[in-house]
Every structure is written in C-alpha cells, then in structure tokens.
Amino acid sequence: MRRFGFLIAFSIMFSAAIAQAPPPAPVEFILKDVRAKAASENKAVFVRFTASWCGWCHRMQDVLDKPEVKKVWDKYFVSTPIVVLENGEKEKLENPGGEKLLESVGGKNQGIPFFYFADAKSGKMIVNSLMPAAEGKKASNVGCPYEPSEVVFFMDILKKAAPKMSAAERTIVQQGFESLRKSAG
C-alpha cells in the first residue's frame, strides 16, 4: 500500500513539474540566436520543421545525429528544430510563430519534415526542401530523403547550402540517408 501511495505522490509531482515547464521559445528569438551563432562560426542555418508525432521527422533527425554525419553537418550548419502542427494537448509544444514561418518559406500544406537553409548574416533563404515540378507533377516537399531520387535532390541542394563541403563529406551525408532505405529492406 505504501508503494501505491508513493506512486500517486510521484505522479502528482511529475504532472505539476510538466505543467510548470516554460513555454517553447517564439520563432523570432530562436532564429535570432541561431543566426548569431551561425554568423560567428561562419556557417549556414538549417531550420527543420517537426512535430512529436512525425515518424519521418524522427528518422531525419536520427540520420543527422549519426556520429559520422553529425561531424560533417555541424561543420557547416547551425541547426534548429521548429515545432509545428501538433494536436490536442501537444499543441503547447509548438513554437509560437512556427506555422507562419513555415508558410513564409514555402511549406504551407507541404507536410513535415519541411526544412530550409539560410544565410546566417542576411537571414535570406538559400534553398528549401521543395522538389521542383517535373513530369506532370507539381513541386513537392522532399521531407526526409528516402527514395533514391529524393536523396539525389537533397545532395543537390546541399551543394547550394554548403558549397565548401567536400565531395567526401557529402558522401558521408548521402550514405546516412541511403542507410534508411537499406535498413528497411
């Protein structure tokens, strides 16, 4: 019985701690900090729109967190997630201004993960995750690169976002995304 009482008390304290967690930072503060850090380190900015329920968002982050990929990625980019499109109780996880930013960079109704790369000094978008229209299809979000054509597209925009990244470094990133398909097969 004592154990049950302890569990109830712990649950109440844990719930209260979560309820008092500070709200997520507004987008304008996040971008200001990320741009300042990127400018001071002579890197580009990588903004990735995500949500807790998004499996492809988690897969993309898993690739970017692979030690060999992370080493290359962090050399050229300062990255930040922006939480959008949450549902129900999880809406409180969203960064204020996130959906407006998503729309302003071409991501309205494109699904997530949606991302873009920006110049740290000007804040101007270099490129986003919209694959151009082709073969009767309209432009669409690449999301987490998985299909071979998506990986090729991602590698092309990576050249624009980080022109100093070597071919060997790009290969490491490419192999990270190609591993998603290999592990599923």
Long-range contacts (C-beta under 8 A, 24 or more apart in sequence): 23-92, 23-96, 24-83, 24-92, 24-93, 24-94, 24-95, 24-96, 25-95, 26-95, 26-96, 26-97, 27-82, 27-95, 27-96, 27-97, 27-98, 27-100, 27-101, 28-97, 30-80, 30-82, 30-95, 31-80, 31-101, 31-123, 34-78, 34-79, 34-80, 35-118, 35-120, 35-121, 35-123, 36-120, 37-78, 38-77, 38-78, 38-120, 39-120, 39-121, 41-78, 42-120, 43-75, 43-76, 43-77, 43-78, 43-120, 44-76, 44-77, 44-78, 44-117, 44-118, 44-119, 44-120, 44-126, 44-161, 44-162, 45-77, 45-78, 45-79, 45-80, 45-117, 45-118, 45-119, 45-120, 45-123, 46-73, 46-77, 46-78, 46-79, 46-80, 46-115, 46-116, 46-117, 46-161, 47-79, 47-80, 47-82, 47-101, 47-105, 47-115, 47-116, 47-117, 47-118, 48-79, 48-80, 48-81, 48-82, 48-113, 48-114, 48-115, 49-81, 49-82, 49-83, 49-84, 49-85, 49-98, 49-102, 49-107, 49-112, 49-113, 49-114, 49-115, 50-81, 50-82, 50-83, 50-84, 50-112, 50-113, 51-83, 51-84, 51-85, 51-86, 51-90, 51-112, 52-83, 52-86, 52-90, 52-93, 53-86, 53-87, 53-90, 54-85, 54-112, 54-113, 56-112, 56-113, 56-143, 56-144, 56-146, 57-112, 57-113, 57-144, 59-144, 59-146, 59-180, 60-113, 60-143, 60-144, 60-145, 63-144, 63-176, 63-177, 63-179, 63-180, 64-176, 66-176, 66-179, 68-172, 68-176, 69-172, 69-173, 69-176, 72-165, 72-169, 72-172, 72-173, 73-173, 75-165, 75-169, 76-161, 76-162, 76-164, 76-165, 77-117, 77-161, 77-162, 78-120, 84-112, 85-112, 106-130, 107-141, 110-140, 110-141, 111-141, 111-143, 112-141, 112-143, 113-143, 113-144, 114-141, 114-143, 117-157, 117-160, 117-161, 117-162, 126-160, 126-161, 127-157, 127-160, 127-161, 129-157, 144-177, 144-180, 145-177, 145-180, 146-177, 146-180, 146-181, 147-181, 148-181, 151-177, 151-178
